Amino acid sequence: MPNHRTPPPAVPPLGEASPAASEGSAASWVPRLGEPAMPFRLRTTRGERSLADYRGRWLLLFSHPADFTPVCTSEFVAFARAHARFQALGCDLLGISVDSLFAHLAWIRGIESAFGVEIPFPIAEDISMSLARAYGMLHPADTSTATVRGSFLIDPAGIIRMLAYYPMTTGRSVEELLRTLAALQESDASGLSTPADWQPGEEGVLPPPQTVEEAASRSAAGAPAWYYMPQAGKR
């Protein structure tokens, strides 16, 4: 793993992200690949949750613009239906928006009634918008309080391994999030990288050779190119 900057501050009070995130200075924390995730402690539809609760497991933290909206509803139905597949990969789900806990509760009851789907993972409230601001889910110059569709894969050590933002009008691909999670786990297990459109069970590729001798040996071994060497993974 790369060298990390100084970890974010300690766990903040309930309902907030770390205080440093709301100072608005250039030194404020921003999410970056390969760096520790910002600690948080929030109320959710399944009780209080903090980042520390997920230590030792993967976490998909994802935001949605608003409860009782069509695209968000479609996403939550899709996440609920894929929940067992995330769990099989050792990954928990945590949704979040700036809506209140009571709005979340009413919404998930409505989803169950309308679509016959139970939401099996917690949804956190972020009324103070501190976590949304810290994780870049709100744009500072935007007068709207609706969050963009932010997605963050955080590994068992609390390190951000993937982040992505989708516009409010575009729903996420749950299949792509599952694929990315599996790809990260393959790379951790085997040291391989995963090429375009890789799927679990397919070959990965070795990192680029570091010496002339290594490049020559790969060519001699029948690699398509000295810099491109497929290899079976471990997962």
Secondary structure, DSSP 8 states (H G I E B T S, - for coil): ---------S--STTEE-GGGGS-STTS----TTSB---EEE-BTTS-EEGGGGTTSEEEEEE-S-SS-HHHHHHHHHHHHTHHHHHHTTEEEEEEESS-HHHHHHHHHHHHHHH-----S-EEE-TT-HHHHHTT-S-TT-------EEEEEE-TTSBEEEEEEE-TTS---HHHHHHHHHHHHHHHHH--B--TT--TTS-EE-----SHHHHHHHHHTT-SBTTB-EE----
